Amino acid sequence: MLQAIRDRAHGIFAWIMLLVIGVPFALWGIQNYLDTGKEQPAAVVGGHEIMDRDVSRAYEQTLASLVGVADYDEKQLKHEALERLIREEIIFQNADDKALAVSDADVRGVIATLPYFQTDGKFDKEKYKVILASQGMTSNQFAAQIRRALLMEQFQRSILGSAFVTKDQVDALLRLKNQERDLVYATIPLKPSTKTFPDAEIAAYYREHLPDFSNPEKVSIEYVNLSLDDIAKTVEVTEQDLRTFYEEQKANFGTPERRKLSHILIPVDTAKPESDQAALEKIDAIRERLNKGEDFATVAKETSGDPVSARVGGDLGFMNKDAMEPNFAKAALVLKQGEVSAPVKTSFGYHLIKVTEFVPSQYKPFDEVKDELRKTFQHNVAENKFYDLGQTLTEQAFEHPDSLEAAAKALNLKVEQVGPFTRDAGEGVASEASVRAAAFTEEVLNGKNSDPVELGNEKALVLRVKEHQPASDKPLAEVKEAIVAKLRDQDARKEAAQKVQELVKLVRDGKSLEDAAKTMNFAVAKGAAVRRNDPKLDPALLSALFKAPRPVDGKPVPESAELKNGDQVVFAVLSVKDGPTGGTDAKELESAREFLSNTEGQREFASFVGRLREIAHVQVKPES
């Protein structure tokens, strides 16, 4: 199951794992502590309430992924975030109804692979505890979230795994995928226009495209910023603190001693009291043989009651202390290499233990790692303070919504400023999409403090608007040159399009494309055995080429395409050769089959969840 999750990490299920696992760590969520218990749910799905704060988190996560996207509909994004949460809950409830189950071992396995909780590629139990504590979560709560995600993945797999495709479908895909086309094409370059335009035409264009010539809405903000790094610098650390921490973390700075052990076991039957004495006498006799010089491995093969290790002369390999019973460990850890213990009693019986190889511990000295220890110690202490101060930040910003001074004073922070900036770009903290999104919310624009904004896992800030500049129209005089440039570009493209029409007409009237292009003094080129991924042709021409019809009765049909630089191309498909099917490479066949199967499975899953959404008992709060 764990491998299946990794395999699908980039598939349709990724959004579920992102919401269930990623969001709690990408979004700190300290605003949840303001919950008064009176909040009305945004939606109710089969009795489960989805709160507005849940929708806000999902919306903010989507917004963070739209960095650089200038045009988006905030209302639509919030609606999509709500619908996504509704679908997720529907999937979970249906998985639960079908009595799907996930073992504790699978839950632990997934948690252990999450990078949040790893140090040097290994699960770090202490980091796990600290991070969950900083989120205000218990390990049981987090495990429940992981179990929920795995149940949903299991439900999805049951549908995706049922999809299948026929040989004809695979053959059809390969015929199209590996299709080759010959073409001839002529390029009509975009020639710059020098046309002059009357003021009336320029003014008309200005009026018709006024939104394109506006100064965007801007804000300047002031904010208080809570930083884990800044808190860490204030944590005082003594020499004794570091030495104690060094002992606790010593395993991270080297390797402990390792002992390779062999043993001889004489089992004891606990149901028979006399068995204990008989086993002790037998183990003593074996010890005598060893004391007289007999080879341990040979005697182990002959006498040991542990059939697995006996086959290899009693060898147990390198053993960890935690894997041994206390009595066994106590005896094994004091032996020297080559030394055999006295009889040792465990729940299995009596043992003779021998250390066959000893690798001493190797640790970096304290002074060598002292600076690293200090930073880690300060960071660990600061994480708890960060959590507590985050609550204070939330409370102060909420209790004093018209000013940041109370929050700054309570946390001994400076009120900083940045701006002006737009919804799409800014500098400093305003370069963060989540900060810009918060600054332009209706509540903040109306003069209130924002909710805490989380920047990664180590920063949180509250902001308020210092100055708001509404969008305004640029005067015509300021944009006149830009308008003339646009009109000239339109004129140039119009002229190129007219030449395309003339060239196409000549071909349809019976001339070959080569002859018609030469008549109009356009360059002509050919392409042979062109495939869909050919790097030599412009992508726009390549796309149009494989959308064009095949030659009709051997006669090429002229088509056209506009390139990215504005040039126009008139082309004709000379011949089409479909790709091979039956003789295709086995790996390509399997890849095609898997692609179609995944596509069909995802289509079926989306359709199935859509149907569940239609019949589910869902109540959505009316929009205000």
Buried (B, 14 or more C-beta within 10 A) or exposed (E): BEEEBEEBEEBBBEBBBBBBBBBBBBBBBBBEEBEEEEEEBBBBBBEEBBBBBBBBBBBBBBBBEBEEEEEEEBEEBBBBBBBBBBBBBBBBBBBBEEEBEBEEEBBEBBBBEBEBBBEEEEBBEEBBEBBBBBBBBEEEEBBEBBBBBBBBBBBBBEBBEEBEBEEEBBBBBBBEBBBBBBBBBBBBBBEEBEEEBEEEEBEEBBEEEEEEBEEBBBBBBBBBBBBBEBBBEEBEBEEEBBEEBBEEBBEBBEEBEEBBBBBBBBEBEEEEEEBBEEBBEBBBEBBEBBEEEEEBBEBBBEBBBBEEBBEEBBBBEEBEBEEBEEEBBEBBEEBEEEEBBEBBBBEBBBBBBBBBEEEEEEBEEBEEBEEEBBEBBBBBBBBEBBBEBBEBBBBBBBEBBEBBEBBBEBBEBEBBEBBBBBBBBBEEBBEBBBBBBBBBBEEBBEEBBBBBBBBEBBBBBBBBBBEBBEEEEBEBEEBBEEBBEBBBBEBBBEBBBEBBEBBBEBBEEEBBBBEBBBEEEBEBBEBEEBBBEBEEBBEBBBEBBBEBEEBEEEEBBBBBBBBEEBBBBBBBBBBBEBBEBEEBEEEBBEBBBEBBBBEBBBEBBEEBBEEBBEEBEBEBEEEE
